[in-house]
Amino acid sequence: MLRKFYIFVLILISIYFLGCSNDSKTVEWQQIDSGTEEHLFSVYFLDKKNGWISGDDGLVLSSSDRGNTWNQLGNKNGLTDTLTRVMFLTPKNGWLVSRGKIHYSSSGGTTWGIQHRIRSGSAKPPGILDLHFVNPAEGWAVGGTNEKGVSTILHTENGGTKWEKVVNPSDKHLWGVYFVDSSYGWVVGEMGEILHTRDSGKQWIRQISGVEQPLFKVHFTDLLNGWIVGTNGLIIHTIDGGNTWMHQPSNIKQSLRDVFFLNEQVGWAIGEEGLILHTMDGGKEWNLYPSPTTQNLQDIFFLNNTGWIVGEKGTILMGR
């Protein structure tokens, strides 16, 4: 009888440890040589080997070895803009965004062309600050306001062959966009602006953030659970698709520039002065995480249990 009890206990222990994914293991962030001092704005990995980074002065970097080494692609072929977002959906097909432009590559980033240019009555068209594709055909881009004070939201249903302006109720600078599928998406921006659509952008409604400060990035793990970060250490969270947003204490004052969750429990947020925050309980408790840099950090991306962070002065961090 006692032997059966011990066997039962061992089975329970085994189930527990099998249920704990590798997400709970310690991640060590290490600095990777980027070969540049430019400000890096965006990092994206298509698979465990192939990744891209975009930055100032038309800079595009690529890696084919999980991010251990990086090669310069972008301004070798005429790109000169600040490139605020990069995203690839196949090893060959990718997009960049910049001031008033969406750039496209069918060569893995070796060459780029302008896929869309915003027509503006002013000398400086609104900057496009973020980009998100839900599949190879359907994508979204957001940014600043035009000369009429209307926020920029663009949509494509054909991989960017044609980008359409989207009617929306905002007059704010929009910083971030995220879609969980082709129907449900969120956009965040200045003065606590949150826009939400449930019908692929045909209609956008405002959600109440409860704050009036800039919101930089939004990330959802499903239709209900999402997080937004902003200035002064702000983190807000929803469990009902954004009908209500609640503050999560970060206990820091630095601006947070990006947030990424691997699942409903395990998440990361990054920001100024090399700040890295980590949570294992959906954000009920956020803890400072060891960082090898004091440079301002801009963007974070995870694929499975490997993560990458980019920021000022060519900063690249890799965590695994």
C-alpha positions as a LaTeX table, in Angstrom:
\begin{tabular}{lrrr}
\hline
Residue & $x$ (\AA) & $y$ (\AA) & $z$ (\AA) \\
\hline
Met1 & 0.00 & 0.00 & 0.00 \\
Leu2 & 2.80 & 2.40 & 0.94 \\
Arg3 & 4.61 & 1.55 & $-2.29$ \\
Lys4 & 1.50 & 2.44 & $-4.31$ \\
Phe5 & 1.28 & 5.76 & $-2.48$ \\
Tyr6 & 4.89 & 6.63 & $-3.35$ \\
Ile7 & 4.27 & 5.70 & $-6.99$ \\
Phe8 & 1.20 & 7.96 & $-7.02$ \\
Val9 & 3.23 & 10.87 & $-5.59$ \\
Leu10 & 5.98 & 10.35 & $-8.18$ \\
Ile11 & 3.38 & 10.43 & $-10.96$ \\
Leu12 & 1.97 & 13.71 & $-9.65$ \\
Ile13 & 5.45 & 15.24 & $-9.46$ \\
Ser14 & 6.23 & 14.10 & $-13.01$ \\
Ile15 & 2.99 & 15.59 & $-14.33$ \\
Tyr16 & 3.79 & 18.88 & $-12.61$ \\
Phe17 & 7.26 & 19.20 & $-14.11$ \\
Leu18 & 6.08 & 18.12 & $-17.54$ \\
Gly19 & 3.42 & 20.81 & $-17.35$ \\
Cys20 & 6.03 & 23.47 & $-16.64$ \\
Ser21 & 7.18 & 24.54 & $-20.07$ \\
Asn22 & 10.60 & 25.85 & $-20.90$ \\
Asp23 & 9.08 & 29.31 & $-20.58$ \\
Ser24 & 9.72 & 29.08 & $-16.85$ \\
Lys25 & 13.43 & 28.39 & $-17.16$ \\
Thr26 & 15.92 & 31.16 & $-16.55$ \\
Val27 & 16.61 & 33.26 & $-19.63$ \\
Glu28 & 20.03 & 34.86 & $-19.87$ \\
Trp29 & 20.21 & 37.98 & $-22.03$ \\
Gln30 & 23.53 & 38.44 & $-23.82$ \\
Gln31 & 24.74 & 41.30 & $-26.00$ \\
Ile32 & 25.33 & 40.46 & $-29.68$ \\
Asp33 & 27.62 & 42.43 & $-31.99$ \\
Ser34 & 25.51 & 44.31 & $-34.53$ \\
Gly35 & 28.36 & 45.98 & $-36.40$ \\
Thr36 & 26.59 & 49.35 & $-36.23$ \\
Glu37 & 25.95 & 52.30 & $-33.93$ \\
Glu38 & 22.61 & 53.15 & $-35.54$ \\
His39 & 19.37 & 53.15 & $-33.54$ \\
Leu40 & 17.63 & 49.81 & $-34.12$ \\
Phe41 & 13.83 & 49.98 & $-34.06$ \\
Ser42 & 12.47 & 46.54 & $-34.92$ \\
Val43 & 13.38 & 42.85 & $-34.86$ \\
Tyr44 & 11.47 & 39.93 & $-36.37$ \\
Phe45 & 12.22 & 36.22 & $-36.76$ \\
Leu46 & 10.40 & 34.06 & $-39.28$ \\
Asp47 & 11.74 & 30.78 & $-37.90$ \\
Lys48 & 14.45 & 29.61 & $-35.54$ \\
Lys49 & 17.23 & 30.63 & $-37.96$ \\
Asn50 & 16.11 & 33.56 & $-40.11$ \\
Gly51 & 15.63 & 37.05 & $-38.70$ \\
Trp52 & 15.73 & 40.73 & $-39.70$ \\
Ile53 & 16.31 & 44.05 & $-37.93$ \\
Ser54 & 15.48 & 47.57 & $-39.15$ \\
Gly55 & 16.83 & 50.90 & $-37.97$ \\
Asp56 & 17.93 & 54.45 & $-38.70$ \\
Asp57 & 19.35 & 55.65 & $-42.02$ \\
Gly58 & 17.83 & 52.83 & $-44.07$ \\
Leu59 & 19.60 & 50.13 & $-42.09$ \\
Val60 & 18.44 & 46.53 & $-42.48$ \\
Leu61 & 20.29 & 43.62 & $-40.90$ \\
Ser62 & 19.67 & 39.92 & $-41.49$ \\
Ser63 & 20.71 & 36.74 & $-39.74$ \\
Ser64 & 20.54 & 33.10 & $-40.81$ \\
Asp65 & 22.04 & 31.58 & $-37.65$ \\
Arg66 & 19.44 & 32.38 & $-34.96$ \\
Gly67 & 20.77 & 35.89 & $-34.48$ \\
Asn68 & 24.31 & 35.03 & $-33.46$ \\
Thr69 & 25.73 & 37.05 & $-36.37$ \\
Trp70 & 24.19 & 39.84 & $-38.47$ \\
Asn71 & 24.82 & 41.11 & $-42.01$ \\
Gln72 & 23.94 & 44.54 & $-43.37$ \\
Leu73 & 21.45 & 44.66 & $-46.25$ \\
Gly74 & 19.38 & 47.84 & $-46.33$ \\
Asn75 & 21.22 & 51.01 & $-47.22$ \\
Lys76 & 23.40 & 49.12 & $-49.65$ \\
Asn77 & 20.52 & 49.49 & $-52.11$ \\
Gly78 & 19.25 & 53.01 & $-51.65$ \\
Leu79 & 17.22 & 52.95 & $-48.44$ \\
Thr80 & 17.81 & 56.11 & $-46.42$ \\
Asp81 & 14.72 & 56.50 & $-44.20$ \\
Thr82 & 14.26 & 55.60 & $-40.56$ \\
Leu83 & 12.71 & 52.14 & $-40.78$ \\
Thr84 & 10.42 & 51.66 & $-37.81$ \\
Arg85 & 9.13 & 48.13 & $-38.46$ \\
Val86 & 10.25 & 45.04 & $-40.36$ \\
Met87 & 8.23 & 41.87 & $-40.91$ \\
Phe88 & 8.78 & 38.82 & $-43.14$ \\
Leu89 & 6.21 & 36.11 & $-43.85$ \\
Thr90 & 8.42 & 33.90 & $-46.02$ \\
Pro91 & 12.22 & 33.75 & $-46.35$ \\
Lys92 & 11.88 & 36.01 & $-49.40$ \\
Asn93 & 8.83 & 38.23 & $-48.85$ \\
Gly94 & 9.03 & 41.07 & $-46.33$ \\
Trp95 & 7.96 & 44.63 & $-45.55$ \\
Leu96 & 9.42 & 47.77 & $-43.98$ \\
Val97 & 7.68 & 51.00 & $-42.99$ \\
Ser98 & 9.04 & 54.55 & $-42.81$ \\
Arg99 & 7.82 & 58.14 & $-43.18$ \\
Gly100 & 4.92 & 57.95 & $-45.63$ \\
Lys101 & 6.17 & 54.74 & $-47.25$ \\
Ile102 & 5.75 & 50.98 & $-47.17$ \\
His103 & 8.69 & 49.12 & $-48.67$ \\
Tyr104 & 8.57 & 45.56 & $-50.03$ \\
Ser105 & 11.21 & 42.93 & $-50.77$ \\
Ser106 & 10.85 & 39.66 & $-52.68$ \\
Ser107 & 14.54 & 38.81 & $-52.28$ \\
Gly108 & 14.89 & 38.24 & $-48.56$ \\
Gly109 & 15.84 & 41.88 & $-48.04$ \\
Thr110 & 18.63 & 42.11 & $-50.60$ \\
Thr111 & 16.64 & 44.61 & $-52.68$ \\
Trp112 & 13.67 & 46.81 & $-51.75$ \\
Gly113 & 11.07 & 48.80 & $-53.64$ \\
Ile114 & 8.37 & 51.25 & $-52.53$ \\
Gln115 & 5.08 & 49.36 & $-52.42$ \\
His116 & 2.96 & 52.27 & $-51.19$ \\
Arg117 & 3.48 & 55.99 & $-50.75$ \\
Ile118 & 1.08 & 58.18 & $-48.77$ \\
Arg119 & $-0.09$ & 61.16 & $-50.80$ \\
Ser120 & $-0.03$ & 64.22 & $-48.59$ \\
Gly121 & $-0.73$ & 67.90 & $-49.01$ \\
Ser122 & 2.13 & 68.73 & $-46.67$ \\
Ala123 & 5.85 & 68.59 & $-47.32$ \\
Lys124 & 6.23 & 65.82 & $-44.76$ \\
Pro125 & 3.75 & 62.94 & $-45.00$ \\
Pro126 & 2.80 & 61.19 & $-41.76$ \\
Gly127 & 5.24 & 58.62 & $-40.50$ \\
Ile128 & 4.18 & 54.98 & $-40.59$ \\
Leu129 & 5.22 & 53.58 & $-37.24$ \\
Asp130 & 3.99 & 50.00 & $-37.05$ \\
Leu131 & 2.99 & 47.13 & $-39.32$ \\
His132 & 1.29 & 43.80 & $-38.70$ \\
Phe133 & 0.37 & 40.99 & $-41.09$ \\
Val134 & $-2.03$ & 38.25 & $-39.98$ \\
Asn135 & $-1.33$ & 36.13 & $-43.08$ \\
Pro136 & 0.56 & 36.62 & $-46.37$ \\
Ala137 & $-2.38$ & 38.53 & $-47.85$ \\
Glu138 & $-3.79$ & 40.68 & $-45.06$ \\
Gly139 & $-1.84$ & 43.37 & $-43.27$ \\
Trp140 & $-2.21$ & 46.63 & $-41.38$ \\
Ala141 & $-0.06$ & 49.74 & $-40.95$ \\
Val142 & $-0.56$ & 52.69 & $-38.59$ \\
Gly143 & 1.12 & 56.03 & $-37.95$ \\
Gly144 & 0.77 & 59.78 & $-37.54$ \\
Thr145 & $-1.94$ & 62.21 & $-38.58$ \\
Asn146 & $-2.32$ & 63.75 & $-42.02$ \\
Glu147 & $-2.77$ & 67.44 & $-42.88$ \\
Lys148 & $-6.48$ & 67.13 & $-42.00$ \\
Gly149 & $-5.69$ & 65.75 & $-38.55$ \\
Val150 & $-6.88$ & 62.21 & $-39.31$ \\
Ser151 & $-4.89$ & 59.27 & $-37.98$ \\
Thr152 & $-3.19$ & 56.94 & $-40.44$ \\
Ile153 & $-4.52$ & 53.39 & $-40.70$ \\
Leu154 & $-3.79$ & 51.43 & $-43.88$ \\
His155 & $-5.04$ & 47.97 & $-44.86$ \\
Thr156 & $-4.18$ & 45.46 & $-47.58$ \\
Glu157 & $-5.95$ & 42.24 & $-48.56$ \\
Asn158 & $-3.52$ & 41.23 & $-51.31$ \\
Gly159 & $-0.07$ & 41.27 & $-49.79$ \\
Gly160 & 0.39 & 44.97 & $-50.38$ \\
Thr161 & $-0.39$ & 45.11 & $-54.08$ \\
Lys162 & $-2.91$ & 47.71 & $-53.00$ \\
Trp163 & $-3.04$ & 49.56 & $-49.66$ \\
Glu164 & $-6.26$ & 51.35 & $-48.72$ \\
Lys165 & $-6.83$ & 54.19 & $-46.25$ \\
Val166 & $-9.15$ & 53.09 & $-43.47$ \\
Val167 & $-11.82$ & 55.39 & $-42.05$ \\
Asn168 & $-11.31$ & 55.70 & $-38.30$ \\
Pro169 & $-12.42$ & 58.03 & $-35.48$ \\
Ser170 & $-8.96$ & 58.99 & $-34.24$ \\
Asp171 & $-7.05$ & 62.25 & $-34.51$ \\
Lys172 & $-4.09$ & 60.92 & $-32.52$ \\
His173 & $-0.59$ & 59.77 & $-33.39$ \\
Leu174 & $-0.87$ & 55.95 & $-33.55$ \\
Trp175 & 2.13 & 53.94 & $-32.36$ \\
Gly176 & 1.18 & 50.27 & $-32.39$ \\
Val177 & $-1.11$ & 47.74 & $-34.07$ \\
Tyr178 & $-1.81$ & 44.09 & $-33.28$ \\
Phe179 & $-4.31$ & 41.59 & $-34.74$ \\
Val180 & $-5.00$ & 38.14 & $-33.29$ \\
Asp181 & $-6.73$ & 37.07 & $-36.52$ \\
Ser182 & $-8.07$ & 38.71 & $-39.65$ \\
Ser183 & $-11.08$ & 40.15 & $-37.80$ \\
Tyr184 & $-9.99$ & 41.20 & $-34.30$ \\
Gly185 & $-7.40$ & 43.92 & $-33.86$ \\
Trp186 & $-6.25$ & 46.80 & $-31.66$ \\
Val187 & $-4.40$ & 50.06 & $-32.31$ \\
Val188 & $-2.83$ & 52.27 & $-29.62$ \\
Gly189 & $-1.46$ & 55.80 & $-29.62$ \\
Glu190 & $-1.11$ & 59.21 & $-28.03$ \\
Met191 & $-3.21$ & 60.41 & $-25.08$ \\
Gly192 & $-4.31$ & 56.91 & $-24.10$ \\
Glu193 & $-5.91$ & 56.18 & $-27.46$ \\
Ile194 & $-7.13$ & 52.59 & $-28.00$ \\
Leu195 & $-9.06$ & 51.61 & $-31.13$ \\
His196 & $-10.60$ & 48.17 & $-31.62$ \\
Thr197 & $-12.19$ & 46.36 & $-34.55$ \\
Arg198 & $-14.09$ & 43.08 & $-34.71$ \\
Asp199 & $-14.85$ & 43.14 & $-38.42$ \\
Ser200 & $-11.49$ & 43.44 & $-40.17$ \\
Gly201 & $-11.39$ & 47.20 & $-39.79$ \\
Lys202 & $-14.72$ & 48.06 & $-41.38$ \\
Gln203 & $-15.63$ & 49.73 & $-38.11$ \\
Trp204 & $-13.33$ & 50.99 & $-35.37$ \\
Ile205 & $-14.52$ & 51.81 & $-31.87$ \\
Arg206 & $-12.70$ & 53.54 & $-29.03$ \\
Gln207 & $-11.96$ & 51.58 & $-25.88$ \\
Ile208 & $-11.47$ & 53.41 & $-22.59$ \\
Ser209 & $-7.87$ & 53.13 & $-21.40$ \\
Gly210 & $-8.33$ & 55.27 & $-18.32$ \\
Val211 & $-5.08$ & 57.14 & $-19.03$ \\
Glu212 & $-4.06$ & 60.19 & $-21.05$ \\
Gln213 & $-0.42$ & 59.35 & $-21.69$ \\
Pro214 & 1.15 & 57.86 & $-24.83$ \\
Leu215 & 0.59 & 54.14 & $-25.41$ \\
Phe216 & 3.36 & 52.58 & $-27.49$ \\
Lys217 & 2.68 & 48.88 & $-28.06$ \\
Val218 & $-0.12$ & 46.35 & $-27.64$ \\
His219 & 0.06 & 42.55 & $-27.55$ \\
Phe220 & $-2.72$ & 39.95 & $-27.23$ \\
Thr221 & $-2.39$ & 36.20 & $-26.66$ \\
Asp222 & $-6.00$ & 35.52 & $-27.71$ \\
Leu223 & $-9.27$ & 37.39 & $-28.18$ \\
Leu224 & $-9.54$ & 38.23 & $-24.47$ \\
Asn225 & $-6.10$ & 38.67 & $-22.90$ \\
Gly226 & $-3.99$ & 41.68 & $-23.85$ \\
Trp227 & $-1.39$ & 44.12 & $-22.54$ \\
Ile228 & $-0.40$ & 47.68 & $-23.45$ \\
Val229 & 2.70 & 49.62 & $-22.38$ \\
Gly230 & 3.48 & 53.33 & $-22.34$ \\
Thr231 & 5.31 & 56.17 & $-20.63$ \\
Asn232 & 6.25 & 56.29 & $-16.94$ \\
Gly233 & 6.27 & 52.52 & $-16.55$ \\
Leu234 & 2.62 & 52.15 & $-17.56$ \\
Ile235 & 1.25 & 48.64 & $-18.07$ \\
Ile236 & $-2.47$ & 48.05 & $-18.55$ \\
His237 & $-4.14$ & 44.68 & $-19.02$ \\
Thr238 & $-7.49$ & 43.32 & $-20.17$ \\
Ile239 & $-9.13$ & 39.92 & $-19.73$ \\
Asp240 & $-12.27$ & 40.76 & $-21.71$ \\
Gly241 & $-10.97$ & 41.88 & $-25.09$ \\
Gly242 & $-10.51$ & 45.47 & $-24.02$ \\
Asn243 & $-13.96$ & 46.25 & $-22.67$ \\
Thr244 & $-12.14$ & 47.08 & $-19.44$ \\
Trp245 & $-8.45$ & 47.87 & $-18.92$ \\
Met246 & $-6.74$ & 47.55 & $-15.54$ \\
His247 & $-3.40$ & 48.86 & $-14.30$ \\
Gln248 & $-0.64$ & 46.39 & $-13.46$ \\
Pro249 & 2.06 & 47.71 & $-11.09$ \\
Ser250 & 5.51 & 47.90 & $-12.68$ \\
Asn251 & 7.17 & 49.91 & $-9.88$ \\
Ile252 & 9.35 & 51.77 & $-12.39$ \\
Lys253 & 9.22 & 55.25 & $-13.94$ \\
Gln254 & 10.99 & 54.64 & $-17.25$ \\
Ser255 & 8.95 & 54.55 & $-20.45$ \\
Leu256 & 8.19 & 51.05 & $-21.70$ \\
Arg257 & 8.48 & 50.71 & $-25.48$ \\
Asp258 & 7.32 & 47.15 & $-26.14$ \\
Val259 & 5.61 & 44.14 & $-24.58$ \\
Phe260 & 5.52 & 40.49 & $-25.65$ \\
Phe261 & 3.73 & 37.51 & $-24.10$ \\
Leu262 & 4.56 & 33.89 & $-24.88$ \\
Asn263 & 1.28 & 32.76 & $-23.33$ \\
Glu264 & $-1.28$ & 34.09 & $-20.84$ \\
Gln265 & 1.23 & 33.88 & $-17.98$ \\
Val266 & 4.76 & 34.46 & $-19.30$ \\
Gly267 & 5.57 & 37.93 & $-20.59$ \\
Trp268 & 8.28 & 40.54 & $-21.08$ \\
Ala269 & 8.36 & 44.33 & $-21.29$ \\
Ile270 & 11.33 & 46.50 & $-22.27$ \\
Gly271 & 12.14 & 50.20 & $-22.22$ \\
Glu272 & 14.50 & 53.03 & $-21.37$ \\
Glu273 & 17.93 & 52.63 & $-19.77$ \\
Gly274 & 18.21 & 48.94 & $-20.65$ \\
Leu275 & 15.10 & 48.10 & $-18.66$ \\
Ile276 & 13.80 & 44.53 & $-18.90$ \\
Leu277 & 10.73 & 43.41 & $-16.94$ \\
His278 & 9.48 & 39.83 & $-16.66$ \\
Thr279 & 6.30 & 38.22 & $-15.35$ \\
Met280 & 5.34 & 34.59 & $-14.76$ \\
Asp281 & 1.76 & 35.23 & $-13.62$ \\
Gly282 & 0.15 & 37.26 & $-16.38$ \\
Gly283 & 1.44 & 40.53 & $-15.00$ \\
Lys284 & 0.11 & 40.38 & $-11.46$ \\
Glu285 & 3.77 & 40.79 & $-10.51$ \\
Trp286 & 6.40 & 42.32 & $-12.77$ \\
Asn287 & 10.05 & 41.91 & $-11.77$ \\
Leu288 & 13.21 & 43.65 & $-12.95$ \\
Tyr289 & 15.31 & 41.23 & $-14.99$ \\
Pro290 & 19.11 & 41.36 & $-15.35$ \\
Ser291 & 20.09 & 43.40 & $-18.41$ \\
Pro292 & 23.58 & 43.64 & $-19.96$ \\
Thr293 & 23.00 & 47.19 & $-21.25$ \\
Thr294 & 21.90 & 50.66 & $-20.17$ \\
Gln295 & 20.93 & 51.72 & $-23.70$ \\
Asn296 & 17.29 & 52.52 & $-24.41$ \\
Leu297 & 15.54 & 49.40 & $-25.70$ \\
Gln298 & 12.97 & 49.60 & $-28.49$ \\
Asp299 & 11.56 & 46.23 & $-29.56$ \\
Ile300 & 11.30 & 42.64 & $-28.32$ \\
Phe301 & 10.39 & 39.45 & $-30.18$ \\
Phe302 & 10.19 & 35.82 & $-29.07$ \\
Leu303 & 10.01 & 32.63 & $-31.08$ \\
Asn304 & 9.42 & 29.61 & $-28.87$ \\
Asn305 & 11.88 & 30.11 & $-26.00$ \\
Thr306 & 14.44 & 32.30 & $-27.76$ \\
Gly307 & 14.11 & 36.07 & $-27.59$ \\
Trp308 & 15.71 & 39.10 & $-29.22$ \\
Ile309 & 15.73 & 42.75 & $-28.14$ \\
Val310 & 17.00 & 45.76 & $-30.10$ \\
Gly311 & 17.60 & 49.41 & $-29.21$ \\
Glu312 & 19.85 & 52.45 & $-29.35$ \\
Lys313 & 23.47 & 52.49 & $-30.53$ \\
Gly314 & 23.19 & 49.20 & $-32.38$ \\
Thr315 & 22.09 & 47.26 & $-29.31$ \\
Ile316 & 21.08 & 43.64 & $-29.91$ \\
Leu317 & 20.31 & 41.31 & $-27.02$ \\
Met318 & 19.63 & 37.61 & $-27.37$ \\
Gly319 & 18.00 & 35.57 & $-24.63$ \\
Arg320 & 17.72 & 31.80 & $-24.33$ \\
\hline
\end{tabular}
